[in-house]
Amino acid sequence: MHIPTDPRPLLRPFENAGRPVVFHVFGGLVQAVALTVFVVPWLNGGPTRALSVLAALFGMLVVLAAASPVLTAVQRARFRRWLGVDIPRPEGKTGLREGLRDGLRSERFRRQVQYHLVIGPLITAAAATALLVGVVAAAAATTYVWVWALPADVRTANLGYTTEAVYVTVIGFAGLYGTAWLMKALARLDARAALSRLGPTPAERLARRVEEVTESRAGVVDAADAERRRIERDLHDGAQQRLVSMAVNLGLAKVTLTDLPEDARKVIDEAHREAKAAIQELGDLVRGLHPAVLEDRGLDAALSGIAERAPLPVRVRVDLPSRPAPAIEAVAYFVVSEALANVVKHSQASRADVTVERFGGILLVVVSDDGVGGADETGGTGLAGLAKRVASVDGTFSISSPVGGPTVVTVELPCAP
């Protein structure tokens, strides 16, 4: 039979039990300071008249509102130092002026008061009780030490003490195990309560999460736009230039190699036409990714290029005191490009108008035509894709297209002033 001699399993419940004990002792000191605010006015009998009682209560609330940020800061330091729990700070001001002016009516103040005057003291009282039980249990677990400290004649006169001492020692060790477990459990409970009451409110946490998601989405949009610009530069400076060089060489071959057989000349001529068609397709692809003119010369020049390539008259008016952010500029360009493509394909219009203006923090893009109307955002992927692209930068997309026309696409994009 193997008898384990390693004492570590028996001592495992006591591992790291010292930090929760110190944590609760400091918590008791902090809670005592908070409760003192309510004890002082009632010393020496306290106020007796109704008006003086109300004044005392109001004064205690004002003092607590002023002291609540300080008490909360001390509690945060306590949780961080002894438990390693970092309680986030609420958004906005939490100083003395905020406590006096807005504290009595704010949700933040009510939540902190709940912790400082109700939850915290209750947990501290439970911890103090558990600590007292632990002291008694420690005394019981060391019964034999106390017994052997007695004179020998006393032990001899009470020979039956051994059996009773065994029972008391066992109960004492059980109490120590229970105290260690309870102190840790109360520390975890206190941490959850503090995170709920001393940290940001649910509305503040939601607002912070929305802000983080918005920043993350803006970063993704910027990264995608930067990647499109990189691919456009690689295609424009690499593959497109090689195709142009090949088309030039094939054109020179057609002109200079006049003594080739007719079949060879046909092959060269066909290759020349295919190279020029590939250059045209690649140019359209590059413009679809991110036109170089947009990055080099801005939105006005890029939209003018779209208007020139359109098979119908397009009037473009761009009024921008300064260039917007690259991501916003790219969205505005693709909105106009896709809207004009829809005009050409579906509207049977004779002309179109494009207006781009900036009003404070809003970049307004309006594309209108005199076509037959009837455009539906839910009827296809073109307009729905535009709406999603606009929403990716927190913009708004709207379309007015009654049957018989005209069709007006209006887009508002956020643009920092």
VOLUM-280268 format. One record per residue (C-alpha): x negated, y negated, z; chain. Coordinates in nm, 2 decimals. Each point is the difference from the previous one (the first is absolute). Layout:
residues N
+--------+--------+--------+---+
|      X |      Y |      Z | c |
+--------+--------+--------+---+
|      X |      Y |      Z | A |
...
+--------+--------+--------+---+
***
This chain:
residues 417
+--------+--------+--------+---+
|      X |      Y |      Z | c |
+--------+--------+--------+---+
|   0.00 |   0.00 |   0.00 | A |
|  -0.14 |  -0.33 |  -0.10 | A |
|   0.04 |  -0.29 |   0.25 | A |
|  -0.05 |  -0.34 |  -0.16 | A |
|  -0.27 |  -0.21 |   0.18 | A |
|   0.03 |  -0.31 |  -0.21 | A |
|   0.18 |  -0.27 |   0.21 | A |
|   0.07 |  -0.23 |  -0.30 | A |
|   0.35 |   0.14 |  -0.08 | A |
|   0.10 |  -0.06 |   0.36 | A |
|  -0.13 |  -0.36 |  -0.02 | A |
|   0.15 |  -0.08 |  -0.34 | A |
|   0.32 |  -0.16 |   0.13 | A |
|  -0.23 |  -0.25 |   0.19 | A |
|  -0.19 |  -0.10 |  -0.31 | A |
|   0.03 |  -0.37 |  -0.08 | A |
|   0.25 |  -0.04 |   0.29 | A |
|  -0.21 |  -0.28 |   0.15 | A |
|   0.08 |  -0.25 |  -0.27 | A |
|   0.38 |   0.02 |   0.04 | A |
|  -0.04 |  -0.03 |   0.38 | A |
|  -0.21 |  -0.32 |  -0.04 | A |
|   0.24 |  -0.12 |  -0.27 | A |
|   0.30 |   0.04 |   0.24 | A |
|  -0.18 |  -0.17 |   0.28 | A |
|  -0.07 |  -0.31 |  -0.21 | A |
|   0.35 |   0.02 |  -0.13 | A |
|   0.13 |  -0.02 |   0.36 | A |
|  -0.21 |  -0.32 |   0.06 | A |
|   0.14 |  -0.16 |  -0.31 | A |
|   0.36 |   0.10 |   0.07 | A |
|  -0.04 |  -0.14 |   0.36 | A |
|  -0.10 |  -0.34 |  -0.14 | A |
|   0.31 |   0.00 |  -0.23 | A |
|   0.23 |   0.10 |   0.28 | A |
|  -0.14 |  -0.26 |   0.23 | A |
|   0.17 |  -0.26 |  -0.21 | A |
|   0.33 |   0.13 |   0.12 | A |
|  -0.10 |   0.05 |   0.36 | A |
|  -0.15 |  -0.34 |   0.08 | A |
|   0.33 |  -0.20 |  -0.01 | A |
|   0.16 |   0.24 |   0.25 | A |
|  -0.27 |  -0.02 |   0.27 | A |
|   0.11 |  -0.16 |   0.32 | A |
|   0.37 |   0.08 |  -0.07 | A |
|   0.01 |  -0.16 |  -0.35 | A |
|   0.26 |  -0.24 |  -0.13 | A |
|   0.35 |   0.04 |   0.14 | A |
|   0.22 |  -0.22 |  -0.20 | A |
|   0.14 |   0.11 |  -0.34 | A |
|  -0.16 |  -0.29 |  -0.19 | A |
|  -0.34 |   0.05 |   0.16 | A |
|   0.02 |   0.37 |  -0.08 | A |
|   0.07 |  -0.07 |  -0.36 | A |
|  -0.28 |  -0.25 |  -0.01 | A |
|  -0.24 |   0.25 |   0.15 | A |
|   0.10 |   0.27 |  -0.25 | A |
|  -0.04 |  -0.25 |  -0.29 | A |
|  -0.34 |  -0.10 |   0.14 | A |
|  -0.11 |   0.36 |   0.01 | A |
|   0.10 |   0.06 |  -0.36 | A |
|  -0.19 |  -0.31 |  -0.11 | A |
|  -0.31 |   0.10 |   0.19 | A |
|   0.03 |   0.36 |  -0.14 | A |
|   0.05 |  -0.14 |  -0.36 | A |
|  -0.32 |  -0.21 |   0.04 | A |
|  -0.19 |   0.29 |   0.16 | A |
|   0.13 |   0.27 |  -0.23 | A |
|  -0.26 |  -0.05 |  -0.28 | A |
|  -0.28 |   0.02 |   0.26 | A |
|   0.14 |   0.31 |   0.16 | A |
|   0.05 |   0.16 |  -0.34 | A |
|  -0.36 |  -0.08 |  -0.09 | A |
|  -0.12 |   0.16 |   0.32 | A |
|   0.20 |   0.31 |  -0.07 | A |
|  -0.14 |   0.02 |  -0.35 | A |
|  -0.35 |  -0.01 |   0.14 | A |
|   0.09 |   0.27 |   0.26 | A |
|   0.14 |   0.24 |  -0.26 | A |
|  -0.30 |  -0.06 |  -0.23 | A |
|  -0.26 |   0.04 |   0.27 | A |
|   0.13 |   0.31 |   0.18 | A |
|   0.21 |   0.18 |  -0.25 | A |
|  -0.14 |  -0.12 |  -0.33 | A |
|   0.34 |  -0.11 |  -0.12 | A |
|   0.00 |  -0.32 |  -0.20 | A |
|   0.34 |  -0.18 |   0.02 | A |
|   0.04 |  -0.23 |  -0.30 | A |
|   0.06 |  -0.37 |   0.07 | A |
|   0.34 |  -0.13 |  -0.11 | A |
|   0.02 |  -0.24 |  -0.29 | A |
|   0.01 |  -0.37 |   0.07 | A |
|  -0.10 |  -0.20 |   0.30 | A |
|   0.00 |   0.17 |   0.34 | A |
|  -0.16 |  -0.27 |   0.21 | A |
|   0.12 |  -0.20 |   0.30 | A |
|   0.19 |  -0.26 |  -0.21 | A |
|   0.18 |   0.27 |  -0.19 | A |
|   0.09 |   0.17 |   0.33 | A |
|   0.15 |  -0.31 |   0.15 | A |
|   0.18 |  -0.13 |  -0.31 | A |
|   0.13 |   0.31 |  -0.17 | A |
|  -0.07 |   0.28 |   0.25 | A |
|   0.33 |   0.00 |   0.19 | A |
|   0.20 |   0.06 |  -0.32 | A |
|  -0.23 |   0.21 |  -0.21 | A |
|   0.02 |   0.37 |  -0.05 | A |
|  -0.37 |   0.03 |   0.06 | A |
|   0.04 |  -0.15 |   0.35 | A |
|   0.29 |   0.23 |   0.09 | A |
|  -0.21 |   0.30 |  -0.11 | A |
|  -0.30 |  -0.10 |   0.20 | A |
|   0.22 |  -0.07 |   0.31 | A |
|   0.15 |   0.35 |  -0.03 | A |
|  -0.35 |   0.14 |   0.02 | A |
|  -0.15 |  -0.23 |   0.27 | A |
|   0.30 |   0.01 |   0.23 | A |
|   0.17 |   0.34 |  -0.07 | A |
|  -0.20 |   0.26 |  -0.20 | A |
|  -0.34 |  -0.08 |   0.13 | A |
|   0.09 |  -0.01 |   0.37 | A |
|   0.20 |   0.32 |  -0.03 | A |
|  -0.30 |   0.18 |  -0.16 | A |
|  -0.24 |  -0.15 |   0.25 | A |
|   0.23 |   0.12 |   0.29 | A |
|   0.01 |   0.35 |  -0.14 | A |
|  -0.38 |  -0.01 |  -0.04 | A |
|  -0.05 |  -0.12 |   0.35 | A |
|   0.23 |   0.28 |   0.13 | A |
|  -0.20 |   0.26 |  -0.21 | A |
|  -0.33 |  -0.14 |   0.14 | A |
|   0.13 |   0.02 |   0.35 | A |
|   0.10 |   0.36 |  -0.06 | A |
|  -0.35 |   0.06 |  -0.14 | A |
|  -0.16 |  -0.13 |   0.31 | A |
|   0.21 |   0.23 |   0.22 | A |
|  -0.07 |   0.29 |  -0.24 | A |
|  -0.37 |  -0.07 |   0.03 | A |
|   0.02 |   0.01 |   0.37 | A |
|   0.19 |   0.33 |  -0.02 | A |
|  -0.24 |   0.15 |  -0.24 | A |
|  -0.29 |  -0.07 |   0.24 | A |
|   0.17 |   0.16 |   0.29 | A |
|  -0.29 |   0.23 |   0.08 | A |
|  -0.23 |  -0.30 |   0.01 | A |
|   0.22 |  -0.16 |   0.27 | A |
|   0.03 |   0.33 |   0.19 | A |
|  -0.37 |   0.06 |   0.01 | A |
|  -0.04 |  -0.35 |   0.12 | A |
|   0.19 |   0.09 |   0.32 | A |
|  -0.19 |   0.14 |   0.31 | A |
|  -0.06 |   0.37 |   0.00 | A |
|   0.21 |   0.07 |   0.31 | A |
|   0.31 |  -0.16 |  -0.18 | A |
|  -0.05 |   0.23 |  -0.30 | A |
|  -0.04 |   0.30 |   0.23 | A |
|   0.32 |  -0.09 |   0.19 | A |
|   0.19 |  -0.01 |  -0.33 | A |
|  -0.11 |   0.31 |  -0.18 | A |
|   0.31 |   0.01 |  -0.23 | A |
|  -0.10 |  -0.33 |  -0.17 | A |
|  -0.17 |   0.18 |  -0.29 | A |
|   0.33 |   0.12 |  -0.17 | A |
|   0.16 |  -0.34 |   0.04 | A |
|  -0.30 |  -0.18 |  -0.13 | A |
|   0.00 |   0.21 |  -0.32 | A |
|   0.36 |  -0.10 |  -0.07 | A |
|  -0.07 |  -0.36 |   0.07 | A |
|  -0.31 |   0.01 |  -0.22 | A |
|   0.19 |   0.16 |  -0.29 | A |
|   0.27 |  -0.26 |   0.03 | A |
|  -0.26 |  -0.28 |   0.01 | A |
|  -0.17 |   0.12 |  -0.32 | A |
|   0.34 |   0.03 |  -0.17 | A |
|   0.08 |  -0.36 |   0.11 | A |
|  -0.33 |  -0.12 |  -0.15 | A |
|   0.07 |   0.17 |  -0.33 | A |
|   0.34 |  -0.16 |  -0.01 | A |
|  -0.13 |  -0.34 |   0.09 | A |
|  -0.26 |   0.01 |  -0.27 | A |
|   0.26 |   0.10 |  -0.26 | A |
|   0.25 |  -0.26 |   0.12 | A |
|  -0.25 |  -0.29 |   0.00 | A |
|  -0.09 |   0.08 |  -0.36 | A |
|   0.37 |   0.03 |  -0.10 | A |
|   0.08 |  -0.33 |   0.17 | A |
|  -0.29 |  -0.16 |  -0.19 | A |
|   0.13 |   0.12 |  -0.33 | A |
|   0.35 |  -0.12 |   0.09 | A |
|  -0.13 |  -0.34 |   0.10 | A |
|  -0.19 |  -0.02 |  -0.33 | A |
|   0.32 |   0.07 |  -0.20 | A |
|   0.20 |  -0.25 |   0.20 | A |
|  -0.27 |  -0.27 |  -0.04 | A |
|  -0.03 |   0.05 |  -0.37 | A |
|   0.38 |  -0.03 |  -0.03 | A |
|   0.04 |  -0.31 |   0.23 | A |
|  -0.33 |  -0.19 |  -0.01 | A |
|  -0.07 |   0.04 |  -0.37 | A |
|   0.18 |  -0.15 |  -0.30 | A |
|   0.37 |   0.03 |  -0.01 | A |
|   0.16 |   0.23 |  -0.26 | A |
|   0.08 |  -0.30 |  -0.22 | A |
|  -0.37 |  -0.12 |   0.02 | A |
|  -0.13 |   0.35 |  -0.08 | A |
|   0.23 |   0.02 |  -0.30 | A |
|  -0.11 |  -0.35 |  -0.12 | A |
|  -0.36 |   0.10 |   0.05 | A |
|   0.06 |   0.33 |  -0.19 | A |
|   0.17 |  -0.19 |  -0.28 | A |
|  -0.29 |  -0.24 |  -0.02 | A |
|  -0.25 |   0.29 |  -0.02 | A |
|   0.20 |   0.17 |  -0.27 | A |
|   0.02 |  -0.33 |  -0.19 | A |
|  -0.37 |  -0.05 |   0.02 | A |
|  -0.07 |   0.36 |  -0.10 | A |
|   0.23 |  -0.03 |  -0.30 | A |
|  -0.16 |  -0.33 |  -0.10 | A |
|  -0.34 |   0.17 |   0.02 | A |
|   0.12 |   0.29 |  -0.22 | A |
|   0.14 |  -0.24 |  -0.25 | A |
|  -0.32 |  -0.20 |  -0.01 | A |
|  -0.21 |   0.32 |  -0.03 | A |
|   0.22 |   0.13 |  -0.29 | A |
|  -0.03 |  -0.34 |  -0.18 | A |
|  -0.37 |   0.00 |   0.05 | A |
|  -0.02 |   0.36 |  -0.14 | A |
|   0.21 |  -0.10 |  -0.30 | A |
|  -0.24 |  -0.29 |  -0.07 | A |
|  -0.30 |   0.23 |   0.03 | A |
|   0.15 |   0.25 |  -0.25 | A |
|   0.09 |  -0.29 |  -0.23 | A |
|  -0.36 |  -0.12 |   0.01 | A |
|  -0.14 |   0.35 |  -0.06 | A |
|   0.23 |   0.06 |  -0.30 | A |
|  -0.06 |  -0.35 |  -0.14 | A |
|  -0.37 |   0.00 |   0.04 | A |
|  -0.06 |   0.37 |  -0.07 | A |
|   0.24 |   0.20 |  -0.21 | A |
|   0.15 |  -0.29 |  -0.19 | A |
|  -0.34 |  -0.14 |  -0.10 | A |
|  -0.12 |   0.34 |  -0.12 | A |
|   0.32 |   0.03 |  -0.21 | A |
|  -0.06 |  -0.34 |  -0.15 | A |
|  -0.36 |   0.09 |  -0.08 | A |
|   0.12 |   0.32 |  -0.16 | A |
|   0.26 |  -0.18 |  -0.21 | A |
|  -0.26 |  -0.25 |  -0.11 | A |
|  -0.24 |   0.27 |  -0.11 | A |
|   0.28 |   0.19 |  -0.18 | A |
|   0.09 |  -0.33 |  -0.18 | A |
|  -0.36 |  -0.05 |  -0.10 | A |
|  -0.01 |   0.35 |  -0.13 | A |
|   0.30 |  -0.06 |  -0.22 | A |
|  -0.16 |  -0.30 |  -0.15 | A |
|  -0.36 |   0.12 |  -0.04 | A |
|   0.04 |   0.37 |  -0.08 | A |
|   0.16 |  -0.04 |  -0.34 | A |
|  -0.16 |   0.31 |  -0.15 | A |
|   0.17 |   0.25 |   0.23 | A |
|   0.24 |   0.25 |  -0.13 | A |
|   0.37 |  -0.09 |   0.01 | A |
|   0.08 |   0.25 |   0.27 | A |
|  -0.27 |  -0.15 |   0.23 | A |
|   0.12 |  -0.35 |  -0.06 | A |
|   0.35 |   0.11 |   0.09 | A |
|  -0.13 |   0.15 |   0.33 | A |
|  -0.19 |  -0.32 |   0.08 | A |
|   0.30 |  -0.21 |  -0.08 | A |
|   0.23 |   0.21 |   0.21 | A |
|  -0.25 |  -0.01 |   0.29 | A |
|  -0.01 |  -0.38 |  -0.03 | A |
|   0.38 |  -0.03 |   0.02 | A |
|   0.01 |   0.23 |   0.30 | A |
|  -0.27 |  -0.19 |   0.18 | A |
|   0.18 |  -0.33 |  -0.05 | A |
|   0.33 |   0.16 |   0.12 | A |
|  -0.18 |   0.13 |   0.31 | A |
|  -0.14 |  -0.35 |   0.07 | A |
|   0.35 |  -0.14 |  -0.02 | A |
|   0.14 |   0.27 |   0.23 | A |
|  -0.28 |  -0.04 |   0.24 | A |
|   0.05 |  -0.38 |   0.00 | A |
|   0.36 |   0.05 |   0.09 | A |
|  -0.09 |   0.24 |   0.27 | A |
|  -0.26 |  -0.25 |   0.15 | A |
|   0.26 |  -0.28 |  -0.01 | A |
|   0.24 |   0.24 |   0.18 | A |
|  -0.25 |   0.07 |   0.27 | A |
|  -0.12 |  -0.35 |   0.06 | A |
|  -0.07 |  -0.25 |  -0.28 | A |
|  -0.34 |  -0.15 |   0.00 | A |
|   0.15 |  -0.34 |  -0.08 | A |
|   0.20 |   0.01 |   0.32 | A |
|  -0.31 |   0.03 |   0.21 | A |
|  -0.21 |  -0.24 |  -0.20 | A |
|   0.25 |  -0.28 |  -0.09 | A |
|   0.30 |   0.05 |   0.23 | A |
|   0.37 |   0.05 |  -0.04 | A |
|   0.07 |  -0.27 |  -0.25 | A |
|  -0.24 |   0.13 |  -0.26 | A |
|   0.11 |   0.36 |   0.06 | A |
|   0.37 |  -0.08 |  -0.04 | A |
|  -0.07 |  -0.20 |  -0.31 | A |
|  -0.17 |   0.30 |  -0.15 | A |
|   0.31 |   0.21 |   0.07 | A |
|   0.22 |  -0.26 |  -0.17 | A |
|  -0.22 |  -0.01 |  -0.31 | A |
|   0.02 |   0.37 |  -0.04 | A |
|   0.38 |   0.01 |   0.04 | A |
|   0.21 |   0.04 |  -0.32 | A |
|   0.24 |  -0.28 |   0.10 | A |
|  -0.06 |  -0.36 |   0.11 | A |
|  -0.10 |  -0.02 |   0.37 | A |
|  -0.03 |  -0.33 |   0.18 | A |
|  -0.24 |   0.02 |   0.30 | A |
|  -0.02 |  -0.26 |   0.28 | A |
|  -0.25 |   0.05 |   0.28 | A |
|  -0.03 |  -0.26 |   0.28 | A |
|  -0.25 |   0.12 |   0.25 | A |
|  -0.22 |  -0.25 |   0.20 | A |
|  -0.24 |   0.29 |   0.08 | A |
|  -0.04 |   0.37 |  -0.08 | A |
|   0.19 |   0.24 |   0.23 | A |
|  -0.16 |   0.31 |   0.15 | A |
|  -0.11 |   0.26 |  -0.26 | A |
|   0.26 |   0.26 |   0.11 | A |
|   0.28 |  -0.26 |  -0.03 | A |
|  -0.13 |  -0.12 |  -0.33 | A |
|  -0.01 |   0.35 |  -0.13 | A |
|   0.36 |   0.07 |   0.11 | A |
|   0.12 |  -0.32 |  -0.17 | A |
|  -0.17 |   0.09 |  -0.32 | A |
|   0.15 |   0.35 |  -0.01 | A |
|   0.34 |  -0.13 |   0.08 | A |
|  -0.01 |  -0.23 |  -0.30 | A |
|  -0.15 |   0.26 |  -0.22 | A |
|   0.26 |   0.27 |   0.08 | A |
|   0.29 |  -0.25 |  -0.01 | A |
|  -0.10 |  -0.12 |  -0.35 | A |
|  -0.04 |   0.37 |  -0.11 | A |
|   0.35 |   0.06 |   0.11 | A |
|   0.12 |  -0.31 |  -0.18 | A |
|  -0.16 |   0.12 |  -0.32 | A |
|   0.14 |   0.36 |   0.03 | A |
|   0.35 |  -0.05 |   0.13 | A |
|   0.13 |  -0.36 |   0.00 | A |
|   0.02 |  -0.09 |  -0.37 | A |
|  -0.11 |  -0.35 |   0.11 | A |
|  -0.12 |  -0.27 |  -0.23 | A |
|  -0.22 |  -0.17 |   0.26 | A |
|  -0.12 |   0.02 |   0.35 | A |
|  -0.12 |  -0.23 |   0.27 | A |
|  -0.26 |   0.06 |   0.27 | A |
|  -0.04 |  -0.23 |   0.30 | A |
|  -0.26 |   0.03 |   0.28 | A |
|   0.00 |  -0.25 |   0.28 | A |
|  -0.12 |  -0.02 |   0.35 | A |
|   0.21 |  -0.14 |   0.28 | A |
|  -0.20 |  -0.01 |   0.33 | A |
|  -0.06 |   0.36 |   0.09 | A |
|   0.21 |   0.15 |  -0.28 | A |
|  -0.10 |   0.08 |  -0.36 | A |
|   0.32 |  -0.01 |  -0.21 | A |
|   0.00 |   0.19 |  -0.33 | A |
|   0.31 |  -0.03 |  -0.23 | A |
|   0.04 |   0.19 |  -0.33 | A |
|   0.31 |  -0.08 |  -0.20 | A |
|   0.13 |   0.09 |  -0.35 | A |
|   0.31 |  -0.07 |  -0.21 | A |
|   0.07 |   0.37 |  -0.08 | A |
|   0.31 |   0.21 |   0.04 | A |
|  -0.05 |   0.06 |   0.38 | A |
|   0.12 |   0.30 |   0.18 | A |
|  -0.33 |   0.09 |   0.16 | A |
|   0.03 |   0.22 |   0.30 | A |
|  -0.28 |   0.05 |   0.26 | A |
|   0.13 |   0.35 |   0.08 | A |
|   0.04 |   0.11 |  -0.36 | A |
|  -0.36 |   0.07 |  -0.08 | A |
|  -0.36 |   0.01 |   0.13 | A |
|  -0.12 |  -0.33 |  -0.14 | A |
|   0.19 |  -0.24 |   0.22 | A |
|  -0.01 |   0.23 |   0.30 | A |
|  -0.38 |   0.03 |  -0.04 | A |
|  -0.02 |  -0.38 |  -0.01 | A |
|   0.20 |  -0.02 |   0.32 | A |
|  -0.23 |   0.25 |   0.18 | A |
|  -0.31 |  -0.19 |  -0.12 | A |
|   0.14 |  -0.33 |   0.13 | A |
|   0.10 |   0.17 |   0.33 | A |
|  -0.36 |   0.13 |   0.04 | A |
|  -0.11 |  -0.36 |   0.08 | A |
|   0.31 |  -0.09 |   0.21 | A |
|   0.16 |  -0.19 |  -0.30 | A |
|   0.36 |  -0.01 |  -0.10 | A |
|   0.14 |   0.10 |  -0.34 | A |
|   0.34 |  -0.09 |  -0.14 | A |
|   0.16 |   0.02 |  -0.35 | A |
|   0.31 |  -0.17 |  -0.14 | A |
|   0.11 |   0.16 |  -0.33 | A |
|   0.37 |  -0.02 |  -0.08 | A |
|   0.13 |   0.16 |  -0.31 | A |
|  -0.05 |  -0.25 |  -0.28 | A |
|  -0.30 |  -0.15 |   0.17 | A |
|  -0.20 |  -0.18 |   0.09 | A |
|  -0.24 |   0.21 |   0.21 | A |
|  -0.20 |  -0.16 |   0.27 | A |
|  -0.27 |   0.18 |   0.20 | A |
|  -0.11 |  -0.18 |   0.32 | A |
|  -0.29 |   0.10 |   0.21 | A |
|  -0.13 |  -0.17 |   0.32 | A |
|  -0.35 |   0.10 |   0.11 | A |
|  -0.16 |  -0.10 |   0.33 | A |
|  -0.29 |  -0.23 |  -0.06 | A |
|  -0.21 |  -0.16 |   0.27 | A |
|   0.01 |  -0.38 |  -0.03 | A |
+--------+--------+--------+---+
***
